[in-house]
Amino acid sequence: MASRARTSRWLERLTGAVAGRPHLLLRLCAAVILAISLGALVLMLRIPIASIDAEMGARGTTELVGGGQPIILPADAMVTFRSQRDGTSVILPANLLPGVAEPRGSAAENARYWAGRDRLAHMLAAGPVEIVGQGKPLVMTIRSRTVSDLTIGFWLSMVAGAVAALAGLWVWVLRPRDWAPIMFALSGAALFVGCVTTALNVSPGLGMSGRLDQMLMIVNYADGAVCAGALMALFARFPQPLVPTGWLWLLGAVNLVPGVVVGFDALPNAVDIAILIVLGDSVGIIVLLLVQAWRARDDPQHRAGLMPIALCTGISTALFCVLSMVGQMNGGKPLVMPDMTAPLLLAIYLGMGVAITRARLFALGRWALSLLLSACAIILFLAFDAIILSTVTQARDLAFFLSCLLGMTVYLPMREWMLRKAERLREGQASDLLQYASDVALAINPEAAIAAWQDAIGAMFDPLERQWVDVAGAAPDICDKGRALYLPAPTGEVAMLLRHPAGGARIFAPSDLDTASRFAALVRRLANARDAYVRGVSEERGRIARDLHDDVSARLLTSLHRTDTQAIHDDVRGAMADIRTIVTGLSGGSQALQSLVAALRHETQMRLEAAGIDLIWPLSALDDDRWMLPYHRYRHLLSIVREGVSNIIRHSGATTATLQMAVTDGELRITLSDNGCGLAKDRPHGNGLLNSARRAKDAGGSFHIATVPTGTRMEIILPIGHANQASKDGGASPRLAGDRRR
């Protein structure tokens, strides 16, 4: 009990240190992994490379390669190696010479084999060694190993082991106090050591000493048992606890057996016993996965965590057992060499890492699909490699090249097809978002908007549970480690809490948060556009009503009280002109200043002639189509000029009126003067002049009227912008820089 308490306190301090400085610890562990990898590389380069090597052949035979035509030896053959320097010799079983082979005799037989390998290494270091009794003399020498001599399997094993260790440490740093990340990190570290020992054990050839070979084999099997046992312990408690913690201590004790048996040669065929235990652990992992899946059938959270495990871990573990472990029983040849199966082990770890971290690694978004495709590529490559090695050629490098060629031929088109399909799905989702957003934003009443929002939620997330909440929040948010999504309504005050998306098949990820945010922004944008349209319609109606009231109605009402027929005609004519202007403005388009001036000149000429007043209106550069005026400006312009002409007719007593127009510096300047009596000094300005000043201000310009020595002078200044160059060059319809509705 005291020992367990001390262990618990030690683990608590360790996890506390990890949680306190995760990035520092991860960098430290990465440095240790790098140092071990560099040490293994240096050790490999210090092992000399022999000119003759042994490989496993078909039906238990052994092939000696490197001396020309390969020499095939039967399974029970003995090979004699004799030193040309001093004549000493050593006899070794042919079936144990390949790097993947391991002795399976009694403790004494195995000890003699390791001692023989030590003597062979010493003989090679002293000089050439002759292989005796093989039909023709073979002389074996050694040379220093270089980086170019390192095989593809060596690099694959080293890199895969390092990545697996880093993945395990990364998951542990993310969640240092949870059972699953601790076991995952332990198995990743054990796998790294196992990959390093495999790379060193399989590749060196006959130049390696027996003592180093034996030590690497012991560490490899002990490490494999630790790795498999840690994975069994992981799935015994993750995602749901299936086995009491006390039973896991018994599991750890059982998994120590391979290291003890192989290390001390306690039993004959100790290697096969170790392989059986690792195979048993692998079967146990698959069984535990099935039990966990059965237990999680009604639990969306746990079922989502098990999905990537079911895809990667179960399939990859079964393939690893078939391709590598089963073939090694009784000294047989594996379908795929152990150093070449390292990428398959890496696929297992990527799948488990995604499952254990769940919401954190699902943040990878599109990379999650790339991870799955990469795992498929690894499995496809290994399957091709095994088929080629067993049917076409025994040359590993040639088999590797052919499997890569076949893999690219099959995998790349499949990958492109899957990515295009995913892209089409995303495009379809985008169009669906637009449709649902328009249904929400343009709903005829709040009830219809809420119903459309509910339909959109079902299409986007398909949650198992929906709950109305009173919590206020402006933006969507993922809650409860990805189990729930807080979703405020795009319109209104209601909010909803969603649970278990995709019918409970997964958890909420940041991509869902992005989808919800984009949907809400789209609804707001459509709602703003709708509100702007409604405001525009309301303002347009108000403008029409105001113009009819201020201009047409006022003129007609005034005409009712007149007795002068000419004045009545003048009022009716002005009212008709106002109505014509209002109707023209309903189209919302701009008016060319040229046509506007022409119509205004004709109208003014007719009115002044009827009153017996001469009009002086000199032609100017305005009589072309370079300038365009928006409705809200030309409407005010016409009203101000008409009001000025009406004042001249009614109050000035003038005989002549002069109107001048000019455009300077982007402004239209209009001057209307007469030779009448001027403004009355004892009377304030009437409503007509006040309305003219207001209209000029609303159009962004100014209005001035004053008495001058020759009569009255009125000046109107309106912004007009600059002439459109396209119209000068015969281009498209001209527009003004200021031709925009307010």
ZIKA-V500804 format. One record per backbone hydrogen bond with DSSP energy under -0.5 kcal/mol. NH is the residue of the N-H (numbers start at 1). CO is the residue of the C=O. E is the energy in kcal/mol with one decimal. If there is no record, write none. Layout:
BEGIN
nh->(NH | NH)
co->(CO | CO)
e->(E | E)
END
This chain:
BEGIN
nh->(5 | 6 | 7 | 8 | 9 | 10 | 11 | 12 | 13 | 14 | 15 | 16 | 17 | 18 | 19 | 20 | 21 | 25 | 26 | 27 | 28 | 29 | 30 | 31 | 32 | 33 | 34 | 35 | 36 | 37 | 38 | 39 | 40 | 41 | 42 | 43 | 44 | 45 | 46 | 47 | 47 | 48 | 49 | 51 | 53 | 55 | 57 | 60 | 61 | 62 | 63 | 64 | 65 | 65 | 69 | 71 | 72 | 73 | 73 | 77 | 79 | 80 | 81 | 82 | 83 | 84 | 87 | 90 | 92 | 94 | 95 | 96 | 97 | 99 | 101 | 110 | 111 | 112 | 113 | 114 | 115 | 116 | 117 | 118 | 119 | 120 | 121 | 122 | 123 | 124 | 125 | 126 | 127 | 129 | 130 | 131 | 132 | 132 | 138 | 140 | 140 | 143 | 145 | 149 | 150 | 155 | 156 | 157 | 158 | 159 | 160 | 161 | 162 | 163 | 164 | 165 | 166 | 167 | 168 | 169 | 170 | 171 | 172 | 173 | 174 | 175 | 176 | 178 | 182 | 183 | 184 | 185 | 186 | 187 | 188 | 189 | 190 | 191 | 192 | 193 | 194 | 195 | 196 | 197 | 198 | 199 | 200 | 201 | 202 | 203 | 204 | 208 | 213 | 214 | 215 | 216 | 217 | 218 | 219 | 220 | 221 | 222 | 223 | 224 | 225 | 226 | 227 | 228 | 229 | 230 | 231 | 232 | 233 | 234 | 235 | 236 | 237 | 237 | 238 | 242 | 243 | 247 | 248 | 248 | 249 | 249 | 250 | 251 | 252 | 253 | 254 | 255 | 256 | 256 | 257 | 260 | 261 | 262 | 263 | 264 | 265 | 266 | 269 | 269 | 270 | 273 | 274 | 275 | 276 | 277 | 278 | 279 | 280 | 281 | 282 | 283 | 284 | 285 | 286 | 287 | 288 | 289 | 290 | 291 | 292 | 293 | 294 | 295 | 296 | 297 | 299 | 300 | 303 | 304 | 305 | 306 | 307 | 308 | 309 | 310 | 311 | 312 | 313 | 313 | 314 | 315 | 316 | 317 | 318 | 319 | 320 | 321 | 322 | 323 | 324 | 325 | 326 | 328 | 328 | 329 | 331 | 332 | 334 | 335 | 336 | 340 | 341 | 341 | 342 | 344 | 345 | 346 | 347 | 348 | 349 | 350 | 351 | 352 | 353 | 354 | 355 | 356 | 357 | 358 | 360 | 362 | 363 | 363 | 364 | 365 | 367 | 368 | 369 | 369 | 370 | 371 | 372 | 373 | 374 | 375 | 376 | 377 | 378 | 379 | 380 | 381 | 382 | 383 | 384 | 385 | 386 | 387 | 388 | 389 | 390 | 391 | 392 | 393 | 396 | 399 | 400 | 401 | 402 | 403 | 404 | 405 | 406 | 407 | 408 | 409 | 410 | 411 | 412 | 414 | 415 | 416 | 417 | 418 | 419 | 420 | 421 | 422 | 423 | 424 | 425 | 426 | 427 | 428 | 429 | 430 | 431 | 432 | 433 | 434 | 435 | 436 | 437 | 438 | 439 | 440 | 441 | 442 | 443 | 449 | 450 | 451 | 452 | 453 | 454 | 455 | 456 | 457 | 458 | 459 | 460 | 461 | 462 | 464 | 464 | 465 | 467 | 469 | 477 | 479 | 482 | 483 | 483 | 484 | 485 | 486 | 487 | 487 | 489 | 495 | 496 | 497 | 498 | 498 | 499 | 500 | 502 | 503 | 504 | 505 | 505 | 506 | 508 | 512 | 513 | 514 | 515 | 516 | 517 | 518 | 519 | 520 | 521 | 522 | 523 | 524 | 525 | 526 | 527 | 528 | 529 | 530 | 531 | 532 | 533 | 534 | 535 | 536 | 537 | 538 | 539 | 540 | 541 | 542 | 543 | 544 | 545 | 546 | 547 | 548 | 549 | 550 | 551 | 552 | 553 | 554 | 555 | 556 | 557 | 558 | 559 | 560 | 561 | 561 | 562 | 565 | 568 | 569 | 570 | 571 | 572 | 573 | 574 | 575 | 576 | 577 | 578 | 579 | 580 | 581 | 582 | 583 | 584 | 585 | 586 | 586 | 587 | 588 | 591 | 593 | 596 | 597 | 598 | 599 | 600 | 601 | 602 | 603 | 604 | 605 | 606 | 607 | 608 | 609 | 610 | 611 | 612 | 613 | 614 | 616 | 617 | 623 | 624 | 629 | 633 | 634 | 635 | 636 | 637 | 638 | 639 | 640 | 641 | 642 | 643 | 644 | 645 | 646 | 647 | 648 | 649 | 650 | 651 | 652 | 652 | 653 | 654 | 657 | 658 | 659 | 660 | 662 | 664 | 664 | 667 | 668 | 669 | 669 | 670 | 670 | 671 | 672 | 673 | 673 | 674 | 675 | 677 | 683 | 690 | 691 | 692 | 693 | 694 | 695 | 696 | 697 | 698 | 699 | 700 | 701 | 702 | 704 | 706 | 708 | 711 | 712 | 713 | 714 | 715 | 716 | 717 | 718 | 720 | 721 | 724 | 725 | 727 | 728 | 729 | 730 | 731 | 739 | 740)
co->(1 | 2 | 3 | 4 | 5 | 6 | 7 | 8 | 9 | 10 | 11 | 12 | 13 | 14 | 15 | 16 | 17 | 21 | 22 | 23 | 24 | 25 | 26 | 27 | 28 | 29 | 30 | 31 | 32 | 33 | 34 | 35 | 36 | 37 | 38 | 39 | 40 | 41 | 42 | 43 | 44 | 46 | 143 | 141 | 65 | 63 | 61 | 57 | 58 | 73 | 55 | 71 | 53 | 63 | 67 | 64 | 70 | 62 | 71 | 74 | 92 | 132 | 90 | 130 | 88 | 128 | 83 | 81 | 79 | 77 | 75 | 93 | 94 | 54 | 98 | 106 | 107 | 108 | 109 | 110 | 111 | 112 | 113 | 114 | 115 | 116 | 117 | 118 | 119 | 120 | 121 | 122 | 123 | 140 | 82 | 138 | 80 | 130 | 131 | 129 | 138 | 49 | 45 | 146 | 147 | 151 | 152 | 153 | 154 | 155 | 156 | 157 | 158 | 159 | 160 | 161 | 162 | 163 | 164 | 165 | 166 | 167 | 168 | 169 | 170 | 171 | 173 | 175 | 178 | 179 | 180 | 181 | 182 | 183 | 184 | 185 | 186 | 187 | 188 | 189 | 190 | 191 | 192 | 193 | 194 | 195 | 196 | 197 | 198 | 199 | 200 | 205 | 209 | 210 | 211 | 212 | 213 | 214 | 215 | 216 | 217 | 218 | 219 | 220 | 221 | 222 | 223 | 224 | 225 | 226 | 227 | 228 | 229 | 230 | 231 | 232 | 233 | 234 | 234 | 236 | 236 | 244 | 244 | 245 | 245 | 246 | 246 | 247 | 248 | 249 | 250 | 251 | 252 | 253 | 254 | 256 | 257 | 258 | 259 | 260 | 261 | 261 | 104 | 105 | 267 | 269 | 270 | 271 | 272 | 273 | 274 | 275 | 276 | 277 | 278 | 279 | 280 | 281 | 282 | 283 | 284 | 285 | 286 | 287 | 288 | 289 | 290 | 291 | 292 | 294 | 296 | 298 | 299 | 300 | 301 | 302 | 303 | 304 | 305 | 306 | 307 | 308 | 308 | 309 | 309 | 310 | 312 | 313 | 314 | 315 | 316 | 317 | 318 | 319 | 320 | 320 | 321 | 324 | 325 | 326 | 328 | 329 | 332 | 323 | 323 | 337 | 337 | 338 | 339 | 341 | 341 | 342 | 343 | 344 | 345 | 346 | 347 | 348 | 349 | 350 | 351 | 352 | 353 | 354 | 357 | 358 | 359 | 360 | 361 | 362 | 364 | 365 | 365 | 366 | 366 | 367 | 368 | 369 | 370 | 371 | 372 | 373 | 374 | 375 | 376 | 377 | 378 | 379 | 380 | 381 | 382 | 383 | 384 | 385 | 386 | 387 | 388 | 388 | 394 | 395 | 396 | 397 | 398 | 399 | 400 | 401 | 402 | 403 | 404 | 405 | 406 | 407 | 408 | 410 | 411 | 412 | 413 | 414 | 415 | 416 | 417 | 418 | 419 | 420 | 421 | 422 | 423 | 424 | 425 | 426 | 427 | 428 | 429 | 430 | 431 | 432 | 433 | 434 | 435 | 436 | 437 | 438 | 440 | 445 | 446 | 447 | 448 | 449 | 450 | 451 | 452 | 453 | 454 | 455 | 456 | 457 | 457 | 499 | 500 | 499 | 497 | 495 | 486 | 484 | 479 | 479 | 480 | 479 | 498 | 477 | 485 | 496 | 494 | 469 | 487 | 467 | 485 | 496 | 465 | 483 | 461 | 462 | 501 | 501 | 502 | 501 | 482 | 509 | 509 | 510 | 511 | 512 | 513 | 514 | 515 | 516 | 517 | 518 | 519 | 520 | 521 | 522 | 523 | 524 | 525 | 526 | 527 | 528 | 529 | 530 | 531 | 532 | 533 | 534 | 535 | 536 | 537 | 538 | 539 | 540 | 541 | 542 | 543 | 544 | 545 | 546 | 547 | 547 | 548 | 549 | 551 | 552 | 553 | 554 | 555 | 556 | 557 | 558 | 559 | 563 | 564 | 565 | 566 | 567 | 568 | 569 | 570 | 571 | 572 | 573 | 574 | 575 | 576 | 577 | 578 | 579 | 580 | 581 | 582 | 583 | 584 | 585 | 629 | 627 | 592 | 593 | 594 | 595 | 596 | 597 | 598 | 599 | 600 | 601 | 602 | 603 | 604 | 605 | 606 | 607 | 609 | 608 | 655 | 657 | 615 | 620 | 622 | 591 | 630 | 630 | 631 | 632 | 633 | 634 | 635 | 636 | 637 | 638 | 639 | 640 | 641 | 642 | 643 | 644 | 645 | 646 | 647 | 647 | 648 | 648 | 648 | 614 | 673 | 616 | 671 | 669 | 662 | 667 | 664 | 718 | 662 | 667 | 668 | 716 | 660 | 714 | 658 | 671 | 712 | 656 | 652 | 680 | 686 | 687 | 688 | 689 | 690 | 691 | 692 | 693 | 694 | 695 | 697 | 696 | 717 | 715 | 713 | 711 | 708 | 674 | 706 | 672 | 704 | 670 | 702 | 668 | 666 | 666 | 626 | 723 | 724 | 724 | 725 | 727 | 726 | 736 | 738)
e->(-2.0 | -2.4 | -2.4 | -2.4 | -2.5 | -2.4 | -2.5 | -2.3 | -2.2 | -2.2 | -2.9 | -2.2 | -2.1 | -2.2 | -2.7 | -1.9 | -2.1 | -2.0 | -2.5 | -2.2 | -2.2 | -2.8 | -2.4 | -2.1 | -2.1 | -2.7 | -2.4 | -2.4 | -2.6 | -2.4 | -2.6 | -2.5 | -2.6 | -2.2 | -2.5 | -2.6 | -2.4 | -2.2 | -1.2 | -0.8 | -0.9 | -0.6 | -2.6 | -2.7 | -2.7 | -2.4 | -3.1 | -0.7 | -1.5 | -2.4 | -3.0 | -2.7 | -2.7 | -0.7 | -0.6 | -2.1 | -0.6 | -3.4 | -0.5 | -1.5 | -3.1 | -0.7 | -3.0 | -3.1 | -3.4 | -2.2 | -1.5 | -2.3 | -2.7 | -2.7 | -0.5 | -1.1 | -1.4 | -0.6 | -1.2 | -2.6 | -2.1 | -2.2 | -2.0 | -2.5 | -2.3 | -2.3 | -2.2 | -1.9 | -2.3 | -2.4 | -2.1 | -2.0 | -2.6 | -2.4 | -1.8 | -1.5 | -1.5 | -2.8 | -3.5 | -3.2 | -2.4 | -0.7 | -1.0 | -4.0 | -0.5 | -1.7 | -0.7 | -1.4 | -1.4 | -1.7 | -2.8 | -2.4 | -2.3 | -2.7 | -2.5 | -2.2 | -2.2 | -2.6 | -2.4 | -2.3 | -2.4 | -2.6 | -2.4 | -2.4 | -2.6 | -2.3 | -2.0 | -2.6 | -2.0 | -1.8 | -0.5 | -1.1 | -1.4 | -2.3 | -2.6 | -2.6 | -2.2 | -2.6 | -2.3 | -2.4 | -2.3 | -2.6 | -2.0 | -2.0 | -2.5 | -2.9 | -2.2 | -2.5 | -2.4 | -2.6 | -2.1 | -2.1 | -2.6 | -1.1 | -0.7 | -1.2 | -2.0 | -2.8 | -2.2 | -2.4 | -2.0 | -2.4 | -2.4 | -2.3 | -2.3 | -2.4 | -2.5 | -2.5 | -2.1 | -2.0 | -2.7 | -2.7 | -2.6 | -2.5 | -1.9 | -2.3 | -2.6 | -2.0 | -2.4 | -1.5 | -0.7 | -1.2 | -0.9 | -3.3 | -1.5 | -0.8 | -0.7 | -0.9 | -0.8 | -0.7 | -0.9 | -1.9 | -2.3 | -2.0 | -2.3 | -1.9 | -0.5 | -0.9 | -1.3 | -1.9 | -3.3 | -2.7 | -2.2 | -2.2 | -0.7 | -1.4 | -0.8 | -0.6 | -0.8 | -1.7 | -2.1 | -2.5 | -2.5 | -2.0 | -2.2 | -2.9 | -2.7 | -2.4 | -2.3 | -2.7 | -2.6 | -2.4 | -2.0 | -2.6 | -2.8 | -2.2 | -2.2 | -2.5 | -2.9 | -2.6 | -2.2 | -2.6 | -1.9 | -1.1 | -1.5 | -0.6 | -2.5 | -2.2 | -1.5 | -1.6 | -0.9 | -0.5 | -0.5 | -2.8 | -1.7 | -2.4 | -0.5 | -1.0 | -1.7 | -0.6 | -2.5 | -2.7 | -2.1 | -2.4 | -2.6 | -2.2 | -2.1 | -3.2 | -2.2 | -1.3 | -3.0 | -0.7 | -1.0 | -1.5 | -1.6 | -1.3 | -0.5 | -0.8 | -2.2 | -1.4 | -0.8 | -0.9 | -0.5 | -0.6 | -1.7 | -2.1 | -1.9 | -1.6 | -1.9 | -2.4 | -2.1 | -2.2 | -2.6 | -2.2 | -1.9 | -2.9 | -2.2 | -1.6 | -1.9 | -2.3 | -0.5 | -0.7 | -1.7 | -1.7 | -2.2 | -1.6 | -0.6 | -0.7 | -1.3 | -2.7 | -2.0 | -2.5 | -2.5 | -2.4 | -2.1 | -2.1 | -2.3 | -2.3 | -2.5 | -2.7 | -2.4 | -2.2 | -2.3 | -2.7 | -2.5 | -2.2 | -2.6 | -2.4 | -1.8 | -1.3 | -2.5 | -1.9 | -0.6 | -2.5 | -2.7 | -2.3 | -2.6 | -2.6 | -2.3 | -2.3 | -2.8 | -2.8 | -2.7 | -2.0 | -2.2 | -3.6 | -1.1 | -1.4 | -3.3 | -2.6 | -2.3 | -2.4 | -2.5 | -2.4 | -2.2 | -2.4 | -2.3 | -2.5 | -2.1 | -2.1 | -2.5 | -2.6 | -2.3 | -2.2 | -2.2 | -2.2 | -2.6 | -1.9 | -2.0 | -2.8 | -2.8 | -2.2 | -1.9 | -2.0 | -2.9 | -2.3 | -1.0 | -2.0 | -2.3 | -2.1 | -2.4 | -2.2 | -2.3 | -2.0 | -2.1 | -2.3 | -2.2 | -2.0 | -2.5 | -2.8 | -1.2 | -1.4 | -1.6 | -1.7 | -1.7 | -1.7 | -1.8 | -2.7 | -0.6 | -0.6 | -1.5 | -2.1 | -2.2 | -3.4 | -0.5 | -3.2 | -2.3 | -0.6 | -2.1 | -3.1 | -2.7 | -0.6 | -2.0 | -1.6 | -3.4 | -2.9 | -1.3 | -0.6 | -1.1 | -1.2 | -3.1 | -1.4 | -1.4 | -2.3 | -2.2 | -2.7 | -2.3 | -2.7 | -2.4 | -2.4 | -2.5 | -2.3 | -2.4 | -2.5 | -2.3 | -2.4 | -2.8 | -2.7 | -2.2 | -2.5 | -2.9 | -2.6 | -2.2 | -2.6 | -2.9 | -2.6 | -2.7 | -2.6 | -3.1 | -2.6 | -2.5 | -2.5 | -2.5 | -2.5 | -2.7 | -2.7 | -3.0 | -2.8 | -2.4 | -3.5 | -2.4 | -1.1 | -3.7 | -0.8 | -2.3 | -2.6 | -2.7 | -2.2 | -2.1 | -1.1 | -0.5 | -1.2 | -1.1 | -0.6 | -2.3 | -2.7 | -2.3 | -2.4 | -2.6 | -2.9 | -2.3 | -2.5 | -2.6 | -2.1 | -2.3 | -2.5 | -2.5 | -2.3 | -2.5 | -2.7 | -2.2 | -2.0 | -0.8 | -0.9 | -1.1 | -1.5 | -3.2 | -2.4 | -2.2 | -2.7 | -2.1 | -2.4 | -2.4 | -2.6 | -2.1 | -2.5 | -2.6 | -2.7 | -2.2 | -2.1 | -2.7 | -2.4 | -1.9 | -1.1 | -1.3 | -3.0 | -2.9 | -2.9 | -0.6 | -1.6 | -1.9 | -3.0 | -1.2 | -2.4 | -2.9 | -0.6 | -2.6 | -2.5 | -2.0 | -2.5 | -2.4 | -2.7 | -2.3 | -2.3 | -2.5 | -2.6 | -2.1 | -1.8 | -2.3 | -2.5 | -2.7 | -0.9 | -0.8 | -0.7 | -0.6 | -2.8 | -2.9 | -2.7 | -2.3 | -1.8 | -0.5 | -2.2 | -1.4 | -3.5 | -3.3 | -0.6 | -0.5 | -2.7 | -2.5 | -2.8 | -2.7 | -0.5 | -1.9 | -1.4 | -2.2 | -0.6 | -1.9 | -2.8 | -1.9 | -2.2 | -2.2 | -2.6 | -2.4 | -2.0 | -2.5 | -1.8 | -1.6 | -3.1 | -2.3 | -2.5 | -2.3 | -2.7 | -1.9 | -0.6 | -2.9 | -2.7 | -3.4 | -2.8 | -2.3 | -2.3 | -2.7 | -1.6 | -1.5 | -0.5 | -0.6 | -0.9 | -1.7 | -0.8 | -4.2 | -1.4 | -2.1)
END
